[in-house]
Amino acid sequence: MTLDEIRKEIDSIDEQLLSLFERRMQAAVEVAKIKQKTGQPVFNAKREEEVLSHVGEAAGNLGSSAKIVFQTMMDVSRSLQHNILGGGMPLKHLVDEAACEPLSGLHGALVACYGESGSYSHAAATQMFQDARLSFCPQFSNVFDAIQSGDADYGVIPVENSTAGSVTEVYDLLIRHQFYIVSAVKMPIDHCLCAPKGASLETIQKVYSHPQALRQCSSFVSSLGAEPIQYASTSTAAKTVAQWNDITKAAIASKEAAKQYGCVILEDSIQNQKNNCTRFVAISRKLHIEPSANKISLVFSIPHTTGSLYRVLANFAALGFNLTKIESRPIQESRFEYYFYLDFLGNAVGDDTLHLLRWLSEELPYFAFLGNYPEQTSGANGEA
Ligand SMILES: O=C(O)C(=O)C[C@]1(C(=O)O)C=C[C@@H](O)C=C1
């Protein structure tokens, strides 16, 4: 047979497979109707095991590959059935009620920023909100507490840096408080070494900053031969070294913070990577989805079974969703089990997207929709 002839043969087999696939899905629809009447759950682990073990044996050498195909078909079958049974309705209602005007048009919002005045989060808040009434929180947890108590409507915090990775504490707090991400901005971050007047690079013995900033500037700090010391935030470190007025102690912070607290800049652009960049998010108790929302964040756990993460992710690939981040964090109350954070490009109002999310919200042991928001990229140089 020539290549063309074999391809014709494949086309003809595919036609038959397609029509059998449609028949199988029609059968799944009939199953759903019975399950609706009898109140049985969509997922039946025992039945799936029976199907897979039969397929595995009947397909001989191709057993494991056939199992992948049939497992995928049963995933599709369950997704159809959930749709018929109205699964994931709480998520649909949440998304339907979240439509709102762009946050950038909102004036005078109460916004809690991480750090002190002059922090990078302060600069991010200025990008995201107009004439916000700002308050400053020394710790990440204080930002969440301010929102929880109603002292703030929104909070602005860093979640991820291009050099040092995720700010894991923020991810853990997001799960604990069940808040939503309503906006995001990516900003270039240019750190400087600042110290009280009279200090020079030669007098510095200790460098204070947030662990993320110390990591981002690790090469500079070690070439200086100074001791890195963790501090609550970059801006608090700048404010504190200014107050101590000790020429042996410096901070890594923004130029704006150095200026605000009367420090001198001993060295500029000290980060390991010149194109260092951080993603900041605005969080809120209430979900807002504005028309330009282009990013979706989720957190979920998966059953402790072979291939379960692969099968969840395969659905995103099949629908052509571009995943921009995946991060796992330990579930603190269970040993060696994990929450997965996923960011992908999309708008939850679209049918395919909502269908997938509703299905996942029904099936996964833990599923939380963290938000659908616009993400801006700031051209500003991370100052303030
Ligand atoms: O047999 C069922 O109960 C079905 O719902 C059908 C089916 C399948 O597609 O084969 C789908 C979901 C169940 O978890 C098991 C099997």
The ligand as a MOL file (V3000), in Angstrom:
LIG
                    3D

  0  0  0     0  0            999 V3000
M  V30 BEGIN CTAB
M  V30 COUNTS 16 16 0 0 0
M  V30 BEGIN ATOM
M  V30 1 O -21.7320 3.1890 33.8290 0
M  V30 2 C -21.9390 4.3200 34.3120 0
M  V30 3 O -22.4390 4.4930 35.4470 0
M  V30 4 C -21.5910 5.5120 33.5290 0
M  V30 5 O -21.9040 6.6090 33.9530 0
M  V30 6 C -20.8110 5.3740 32.2700 0
M  V30 7 C -19.3260 5.5680 32.4900 0
M  V30 8 C -18.6640 5.3370 31.0910 0
M  V30 9 O -18.5970 6.2930 30.3300 0
M  V30 10 O -18.3460 4.1870 30.8020 0
M  V30 11 C -19.0820 6.9620 32.9380 0
M  V30 12 C -18.9370 7.3140 34.2520 0
M  V30 13 C -18.8170 6.3220 35.3290 0
M  V30 14 O -17.8350 6.7050 36.2480 0
M  V30 15 C -18.6280 4.9690 34.8130 0
M  V30 16 C -18.7900 4.6370 33.4900 0
M  V30 END ATOM
M  V30 BEGIN BOND
M  V30 1 2 1 2
M  V30 2 1 2 3
M  V30 3 1 2 4
M  V30 4 2 4 5
M  V30 5 1 4 6
M  V30 6 1 6 7
M  V30 7 1 7 8
M  V30 8 1 7 11
M  V30 9 1 7 16
M  V30 10 2 8 9
M  V30 11 1 8 10
M  V30 12 2 11 12
M  V30 13 1 12 13
M  V30 14 1 13 14
M  V30 15 1 13 15
M  V30 16 2 15 16
M  V30 END BOND
M  V30 END CTAB
M  END
